[in-house]
Amino acid sequence: MINLHKLYTYPIKSLRETPISGAVVTKHGFLYDRRFMILKVHREDDNTRRYENMHVAFFPEMVLFSTDITFPSDDGTEPGKVHVTFNPPGGGSPRTLNIPLLPDVSGLDTLKVVMHSSPTDAYDMGAPYNDWFSGCFGYDVVLAYLGENLRPVLMTGPLKGQTNGSWLSSITSLLGSAVDETEAITFADCAPFLVVSETSLKDVSARLSDGEQMDITKFRPNVVVEGAESKWEEDFWAEIMLGDVKLNAAQNCVRCQSINIDYATGKLGKDEAGKVFKLMQKDRRIDAGHKYSPVFGRYCFLAPGDDHKRIAVGDEVKVLRRNSEHTVFDWPGLGSNK
């Protein structure tokens, strides 16, 4: 029997995961998943500021920040907080910061964030949050909060079938209007949920030396299932049930060099641990839409009608429908077949 083994949420994109025992699901992901994001500040010659999205593949030091969440209390007396801890490499003293889980955005400046060609507005959290993160990174950054805003999904989703149509016209229509919430995301890369399998993880670990185990969190999953009968069977999953919550598995998750990072040092891992991407390239380049990148996991969307249901570790997982062939990754600008 397949069951739900682990759940993770990521309150701040690209920082470390927060393990949770249960979660409220929404059509945009777990309730507090990836609502914050960090941007590097570049000052131009005319003293204007340009913002660069920060992702682990390009800013590996982001893995030195761990996160935890105090969720809002049922009686409303505790509004909820994100707890961030910076763990300097080499054993320096940790630094901590608390961030409101649901900040008051009145009076905050807004900025434009364009992530993978998918635009949205966000709020600049200002000092002391920006100053704290800037002090840890050693350069100027901004903590951005998504608030009520969302990003359009540009790849094929469950409502579009496997023909994505004109993505350029989709972007143009969304720039001047509200994002269609039926397929929209937070600061997650491409979809609201990422589901991975422990059975397939064992195959990745077998590629490492001396019995080393691959850390599942390097793949940034929201949902980890165990008990799948065969490795990589999830490549063909089309619909799955987590307890009484249905997810549509729309596309593969194609991987980047971030899986090579050593989470203890914030740098490239040594030996095979720093070559996982290359080791997986040997036989996991199974997506014709991104032919140079290995696949691990499935991008998923919530089925209509299941909004605000709850899932928990231990729930039974059922595969309702399988595809007869591999899906093709088609997010414009991210695939290898551009």
URUR-V492921 format. One record per pair of residues at least 6 apart in sequence whose C-alpha atoms are under 7 Angstrom apart, sorted by the first residue. I is the first residue (numbers start at 1). J is the second residue. If there is no record, write none. Layout:
i=<I I>
j=<J J>
//
This chain:
i=<1 2 2 2 2 2 2 2 3 3 3 3 3 3 3 4 4 4 4 4 4 4 4 5 5 5 5 5 6 6 6 6 7 7 7 7 7 7 7 8 8 8 8 8 8 8 9 9 9 9 9 9 10 10 10 10 10 11 11 11 11 11 12 12 12 12 13 13 13 13 14 14 14 15 15 15 15 16 16 16 16 17 17 18 18 21 21 22 22 22 23 23 23 23 24 24 24 24 24 24 25 25 25 25 25 26 26 27 27 27 28 28 28 28 29 29 34 34 34 35 35 35 35 36 36 36 36 37 37 37 37 38 38 38 38 38 38 39 39 39 39 39 39 39 40 40 40 40 40 40 40 41 41 41 41 41 41 41 42 42 42 43 43 56 56 57 57 57 60 60 60 61 61 63 63 64 64 64 64 64 65 65 65 65 66 66 66 67 67 67 67 68 68 68 69 69 69 70 70 70 71 71 72 72 72 73 80 80 81 81 81 81 82 82 82 82 83 83 83 84 84 84 85 85 85 85 86 86 86 87 87 88 89 89 105 108 108 108 109 109 110 110 110 110 111 111 111 111 112 112 112 113 113 113 113 114 118 118 119 120 120 120 121 122 122 122 122 122 123 123 123 124 124 124 124 125 125 125 129 130 130 130 133 134 134 150 150 150 150 151 151 151 151 152 152 152 152 153 153 153 153 154 154 154 155 155 155 155 156 156 156 156 157 158 158 185 185 191 191 191 192 192 193 193 193 193 194 194 194 194 194 194 194 195 195 195 195 195 195 195 196 196 196 196 196 196 196 197 197 197 198 198 198 199 199 199 199 199 200 200 204 205 205 205 207 208 208 209 218 219 235 235 235 236 236 236 236 236 237 237 237 237 237 238 238 238 238 238 238 239 239 239 239 239 239 239 240 240 240 240 240 240 240 241 241 241 241 241 242 242 242 242 242 243 243 243 243 245 245 246 246 246 247 247 247 247 248 248 248 248 249 249 249 249 250 250 251 251 251 251 251 252 252 252 252 252 252 253 253 253 253 253 254 254 254 254 255 255 255 255 256 257 259 259 260 260 260 260 260 260 260 261 261 261 261 262 262 268 280 281 281 284 284 285 285 285 285 285 286 287 287 287 288 289 289 289 289 289 289 290 290 290 290 291 292 329>
j=<227 225 226 227 228 316 317 318 225 226 227 314 315 316 317 224 225 226 313 314 315 316 317 224 225 226 313 314 223 224 225 313 19 20 21 222 223 224 313 17 18 19 20 221 222 223 17 18 19 30 33 222 16 17 18 33 34 32 33 34 35 36 34 35 36 37 34 36 37 187 55 56 62 62 63 65 66 63 65 66 67 66 67 67 68 312 313 311 312 313 30 310 311 312 30 31 308 309 310 311 31 307 308 309 310 307 308 301 302 307 184 185 186 192 192 193 186 187 188 145 146 186 187 143 144 145 146 143 144 145 187 53 54 141 142 143 144 51 52 53 54 141 142 143 51 52 53 54 140 141 142 49 50 51 52 140 141 142 49 50 51 49 50 62 258 256 257 258 261 266 267 266 267 263 266 86 87 88 263 266 84 85 86 87 84 85 86 82 83 84 85 82 83 84 81 82 83 80 81 82 80 81 78 79 80 79 100 101 98 99 100 101 98 99 100 101 97 98 99 96 97 98 94 95 96 97 94 95 96 94 95 94 264 265 123 123 124 125 123 124 121 122 123 124 121 122 123 124 120 121 122 119 120 121 122 120 151 152 151 149 150 151 149 144 145 146 147 149 144 145 146 142 143 144 145 143 144 145 143 141 142 143 141 140 141 179 184 185 186 179 184 185 186 179 183 184 185 183 184 185 190 167 331 332 164 330 331 332 162 163 164 330 250 248 250 191 192 299 300 301 300 301 222 299 300 301 221 222 223 297 298 299 300 221 222 223 224 297 298 299 221 223 224 225 296 297 298 224 225 226 224 225 226 226 227 228 230 231 231 232 214 212 213 214 279 272 273 272 259 259 252 298 326 322 323 324 325 326 249 319 321 322 323 248 249 250 321 322 323 247 248 249 319 320 321 322 246 247 248 317 318 319 320 247 317 318 319 320 311 315 316 317 318 311 315 316 317 306 309 302 303 306 300 301 302 303 300 301 302 303 298 299 300 301 299 300 298 299 327 328 329 295 297 298 299 327 329 295 296 297 298 299 293 294 295 296 293 294 295 296 293 277 276 277 268 269 273 274 275 276 277 267 268 269 274 268 269 274 294 293 294 294 295 291 292 293 294 295 295 326 328 329 328 328 329 330 335 336 337 329 335 336 337 336 336 335>
//
